Amino acid sequence: MTAGVSKWRLEELTLHDVRELNWQVIVLPLGATEPHNLHLPYGTDSIEAGQLADRCAARAWQMGGRVGVLPTLPFGTESNLSQFPLAIDIRPTTLFAVLGDVVRTVEKSGINKLLLFNSHGGNDLKPFLREIYGQTSVHVFLCNWYHMVRDRAQEICQHQDDHAGEMETSLILRYAPQLVRRDSAGKLAADEGKTRPLRFEALREGWVALSRPWHLLTTNSGSGYPHSADAEKGVLLEQVVVDRVGPFLAELSKADVAEPFPFVEFSD
């Protein structure tokens, strides 16, 4: 294999490489193409998904796992951001169809473990896991990394993040600082990410849910204060993801899928 080429990034590898590497797990990063306030690029979710998945796979390989990472899927469900220009909307039924085709391709390639590594809140993928279950020999898992880090994000960041706030801005400052827009004074070219409060108590408390129309919820699509972000916080957030997902991928790679996988036998 050519020096500098990873053992896990499919888009960099040849057929000869893939045949030799004998991957046991496939990771599919899922992003989106949507606005992120006025300071972050439309590809924010895709950048996060690809970069974090790459680093998790690297950790898994260090631990003896054999993991492959597919190219990032750059589109997701955007119906609630449809009033913003070029928020590329893939309907859930269309997204599920694409994911089903990916699962079938993975199965045909002789791999029976797949992790959906999701970076976009509009992708509600748990129903897909239920839909595909029993129809394939591939064991499909889901990681919404932004949910997984909430406990530590409260310690690392000063402000709660929803969309284009402190957490996401810190990650893009870590991965692609040249894409973060600043004004003439060097400050982030963003509003404060304020959101309109909900009218009904049932919605505020989460007793009743809705699909939030973001052109009414926000001013410029940002939900969360971004101005306290920095690249060092991005490094710390990345470390949380890698420390949690990397070992899982290594374990999953080595695991026998005989029943009762992914459970263990009852203890006596």
Secondary structure by P-SEA (a helix, b strand, c coil): ccccccccccccccaaaaaaacccbbbbbbbbbcccccccccaaaaaaaaaaaaaaaaaaaaaccccccccccccccccccccccccccccaaaaaaaaaaaaaaaaaacccbbbbcccccccccaaaaaaaccccccbbbbbcccccaaaaaaaacccccccccaaaaaaaaaccccccccccccccccccbbbbbbccccccccccccccccccccccccccccccccaaaaaaaaaaaaacaaaaaaaaaacccccccccccccc
